């Protein structure tokens, strides 16, 4: 059967009024014919010339870049980063917006997702509508917080390190990433060549002086001798199984939060913003208010950040069960929490391990699921355990809103919701929702 290739509208230009911000780092606009455009590099209320970057006549919507600003918003600034802009680096979404406006846009997206997917107003979600910057991140317009303690550089055919363009495999070579922490920048990854390498992930621990690079070689290529501007451990990603192996130095970095040191091995998950672990632990503990002797679950527990904080507070008569799918993260969590005899860490997917534990009740639950959220099955199971409070840590407002609607069906409602701008210049935002059972009317 022969099908005609769909005609493309890429390169077509439209002059449009830009509407509200949408989830994903763009704004919504409509052409005169009523076509929906998702426009990057624009701001609400502007009039722009938008050039289509993706889509055809039959697409539900088109993606586009604002290539000319006809009427600018008062929230617009000159992008501090020389690599930002249409067709350039895709790492940031809002370099062209004032910092206060970026936080306002994130708040609008959270409110829209709560309304659309959970049927909640900000008041019903226990949220004051603000997105709070991390301490030290409130900088004057034109200055950019250096917050990214992990940067994944892509390497082009010439061996130059850079960052990928938006929704593309193409590499934008960079000499310096403004949002990278000093610890990452001082390694000098961008200043050397990487023949035979596909990606270089640079990690600069905030809780110690530990530095690490994880190299992914191109197919069949040999690993170059790595000499950077600071002492650094080197790991490589194996072609065969995608596993990470130590080349030299330690295979972990040490991080700190809540007065404890955590070992994070093989490039495992740890919050990227240096202030995030402490901020999130405080928000979760203030929301849960753990008491001596209580039992708790920490789901998607990583290397044990929340499990450690809860274990400290529930004391020797309390107990904590963590569940985590990553094998190395489980080893790290067990190592990090070995001084708590009443903490147990199980390995596997939450939706599979939780039923196997045969746990029928818990006082407190923390969940920090991946971007897709926890899902209906897991939420329904958790709601049956009778926890007096549940803390939900979310990196995606759409997944959070979906799961809040499932919790609502199962008898839990948000008591408070807090939003933190832990990814400045990007569209990402972190939320912490504290849930409690809906009180039955007597």
Rosetta blueprint (number, residue, H / E / L):
1 X L
2 X L
3 X L
4 X L
5 X L
6 X L
7 X L
8 X E
9 X L
10 X L
11 X L
12 X L
13 X E
14 X E
15 X E
16 X E
17 X E
18 X E
19 X E
20 X E
21 X E
22 X E
23 X L
24 X L
25 X L
26 X E
27 X E
28 X E
29 X E
30 X E
31 X L
32 X L
33 X L
34 X L
35 X L
36 X E
37 X E
38 X E
39 X E
40 X E
41 X L
42 X L
43 X L
44 X L
45 X L
46 X L
47 X E
48 X E
49 X E
50 X E
51 X E
52 X E
53 X E
54 X E
55 X L
56 X E
57 X L
58 X L
59 X L
60 X L
61 X L
62 X E
63 X E
64 X E
65 X E
66 X E
67 X E
68 X E
69 X E
70 X E
71 X E
72 X L
73 X L
74 X L
75 X L
76 X E
77 X L
78 X L
79 X L
80 X L
81 X L
82 X L
83 X L
84 X L
85 X L
86 X L
87 X L
88 X L
89 X E
90 X L
91 X L
92 X L
93 X L
94 X L
95 X L
96 X L
97 X E
98 X L
99 X H
100 X H
101 X H
102 X H
103 X H
104 X H
105 X H
106 X H
107 X H
108 X H
109 X H
110 X H
111 X H
112 X H
113 X H
114 X H
115 X H
116 X H
117 X H
118 X H
119 X L
120 X L
121 X L
122 X L
123 X L
124 X L
125 X L
126 X L
127 X L
128 X L
129 X L
130 X L
131 X E
132 X E
133 X E
134 X L
135 X L
136 X L
137 X L
138 X L
139 X L
140 X L
141 X L
142 X L
143 X L
144 X L
145 X L
146 X L
147 X L
148 X E
149 X L
150 X E
151 X E
152 X E
153 X E
154 X E
155 X E
156 X L
157 X L
158 X L
159 X L
160 X E
161 X E
162 X E
163 X E
164 X E
165 X E
166 X L
167 X L
168 X L
169 X L
170 X L
171 X E
172 X E
173 X E
174 X L
175 X L
176 X L
177 X L
178 X L
179 X L
180 X E
181 X L
182 X H
183 X H
184 X H
185 X H
186 X L
187 X L
188 X L
189 X H
190 X H
191 X H
192 X L
193 X E
194 X L
195 X L
196 X L
197 X E
198 X E
199 X E
200 X E
201 X E
202 X E
203 X E
204 X E
205 X L
206 X L
207 X L
208 X L
209 X L
210 X L
211 X E
212 X E
213 X E
214 X E
215 X E
216 X E
217 X E
218 X L
219 X L
220 X L
221 X L
222 X L
223 X L
224 X L
225 X L
226 X L
227 X L
228 X L
229 X L
230 X L
231 X L
232 X L
233 X E
234 X E
235 X E
236 X E
237 X E
238 X L
239 X L
240 X L
241 X L
242 X L
243 X L
244 X E
245 X E
246 X E
247 X E
248 X E
249 X L
250 X L
251 X L
252 X E
253 X E
254 X E
255 X E
256 X E
257 X E
258 X L
259 X L
260 X E
261 X E
262 X E
263 X E
264 X E
265 X E
266 X L
267 X L
268 X L
269 X L
270 X L
271 X L
272 X L
273 X E
274 X L
275 X L
276 X H
277 X H
278 X H
279 X H
280 X H
281 X H
282 X H
283 X H
284 X H
285 X H
286 X H
287 X H
288 X H
289 X L
290 X L
291 X L
292 X L
293 X L
294 X L
295 X E
296 X E
297 X E
298 X E
299 X E
300 X L
301 X L
302 X L
303 X L
304 X L
305 X H
306 X H
307 X H
308 X H
309 X H
310 X H
311 X H
312 X H
313 X H
314 X H
315 X L
316 X L
317 X L
318 X L
319 X E
320 X E
321 X E
322 X E
323 X E
324 X E
325 X L
326 X L
327 X H
328 X H
329 X H
330 X H
331 X H
332 X H
333 X H
334 X H
335 X H
336 X H
337 X L
338 X L
339 X L
340 X L
341 X L
342 X L
343 X E
344 X E
345 X E
346 X E
347 X E
348 X L
349 X L
350 X H
351 X H
352 X H
353 X H
354 X H
355 X H
356 X H
357 X H
358 X L
359 X L
360 X L
361 X L
362 X L
363 X L
364 X E
365 X E
366 X E
367 X E
368 X L
369 X L
370 X L
371 X L
372 X L
373 X L
374 X L
375 X L
376 X H
377 X H
378 X H
379 X H
380 X H
381 X H
382 X H
383 X H
384 X L
385 X L
386 X L
387 X L
388 X L
389 X E
390 X E
391 X E
392 X E
393 X E
394 X E
395 X L
396 X L
397 X H
398 X H
399 X H
400 X H
401 X H
402 X H
403 X H
404 X H
405 X H
406 X H
407 X H
408 X H
409 X H
410 X L
411 X L
412 X E
413 X E
414 X E
415 X E
416 X E
417 X E
418 X E
419 X E
420 X E
421 X E
422 X L
423 X L
424 X L
425 X L
426 X L
427 X L
428 X L
429 X L
430 X E
431 X E
432 X E
433 X E
434 X E
435 X E
436 X E
437 X E
438 X L
439 X L
440 X L
441 X L
442 X L
